[in-house]
Amino acid sequence: MNTVIFPQPSPDRDPFLDDFRQTQDGINSTMKWAVLGSVVSGLVMIIAIVAIVYAVIDCLKKAGTAIPTYARIAARDTSSDQEKGSNPIHFSSNEVKIGISPDLPVISDSQVEFATMEKFLSNMAREKPIRFSPDQLTAFTDNYTTILGSGGFGVVFKGVFPNGVQVAVKLLTSNWDKRVEEQFMAEVGTLGRTYHINLVRLYGFCFNAEVRALVYEYMENGSLDRFLFSENNQGIEWDKLHQIAVQTAKGLAYLHEECERGIIHYDIKPGNVLLDRNLNPKVADFGLAKLFSRESSQSSLLADGRGTPGYAAPEMWKPYPVTHKCDVYSFGMLLFEVVGRRRNYDDSLSESRTWLPRWTWEMYEHNELSVMLSLCGILERDREKAERMAKVALLCIQYLPEARPLMSNVVQMLEGSKEITPPKFPFEHLHSLAPNLTGDGGTNSSLNTTASGTKASEHYHSTRVREGLREIELADL
């Protein structure tokens, strides 16, 4: 009898076990891919974070280099420098570091690199003039090689900071007297606390027993008077001359009405308006400038004959405090010279045209300003702006300071956004200057005629202007 043997199910072939193993293998595979995906995602995120951190650090470093190289602050001075008590420049391949005496604010490189952007901008806003050493100035000027000009207060040399920025170094006269001392303190005390696009910038100064100097930004095109009173005056388009007048007025408006403390310049004239490479003007030479309180609008000191004859307001020659309106008067004289492209007094011309302000008034009074402007070479397309400038000039030179406009209003009138008030006769004060021509103690009260008095007063004015022209020729830049 044959025995039938049925096959026994093998444990390895258990269908339930096979299903379990297949399910487990699927889960393991899914987990492996999930873990791998998580690892890859994590690496990508880490790389992204590192890249962002690196970019931020790099941005802060670049922001730190935005500070002019000449203004980088050294963490310490060398021992030899400390012994000498100087603040030399430390030259390296990529930057210049300047040590500053303890009484001046110091911003370290580390502070700039790791500060927030707001802190960095705040530090930049508080940037002040730097105190340079004599050795630094020698290096900047290549041992004082290139002279830009000279005058009664010293010599101006061209210089270059190690980062390539050009500068003008005014080396004050070695004859250190009260006038030079006052000029030094005026420049640092006023210009050193201001920053405006239409004011020349004071980068720093040097003051020790041997050297006193002021370091300014370099202005490529020199002073405005070189273009107005020389053969180069045709090189500037009239529209650009109008822009120069407006921008100069904006600089003065800032000094009088906008900066932290009011400043009276005291010596506004074309020679003290400098032009950069794009012929943008910047008011310069604050050697006579004084701070004033806006509450009283007066200088705390007497004018004491400040300013240049021919540009100085009448009150500048009187023994009492003056207001910032003396700058308005001087700006009016500058406007006449821009319109006429000549000095405000020229005795080579006919008598009626000798003194430009008086000629302008007479032509205005007889509604003939357009004729005068044509004689000054101004084209028809520019007459409207030129006529506006002439009227504003007449307002600016009014005898009474309170009758002169604020510089902010001058800006608006020059730009055409404010109506120009018809100017009044501005020369009444000149009649009072006429001497007694009768020689009899004043018995002839009429002095013959008003005309003779006017001629005498204009003779007095012309004498003052001639003195001013001589002073301009000798004036420091």
Secondary structure, 3 states (H helix, E strand, C coil): CCCCCCCCCCHHHCHHHHHHHHHHHHHHHHHHHHHHHHHHHHHHHHHHHHHHHHHHHHHHHHHHHCCCHHHCECCCCCHHHHHHCCCCEEECCCCEEECCCCCCCCCCHHHHHHCCHHHHHHHHHCCCCEECCHHHHHHHCCCCCCEEEEECCEEEEEEECCCCCEEEEEEECCCCCHHHHHHHHHHHHHHHHCCCCCECCEEEEEECCCCEEEEEECCCCCECHHHHCCHHHHHCCHHHHHHHHHHHHHHHHHHHHHCCCEEECCCCCHHHEEECCCCCEEECCCCCCEEEECCCCEEEEECCCCCCCCCCCHHHHCCCEEECHHHHHHHHHHHHHHHHCCCCECCCCCHHHCEHHHHHHHHHHCCCHHHHHHHCCCCHHHHHHHHHHHHHHHHHCCCCHHHCCCHHHHHHHHHCCCCCCCCCCCCHHHHCCCCCCCCCCCCCCCCCCHHHHHHHHHHHHHHHHHHHHHHHHHCCC
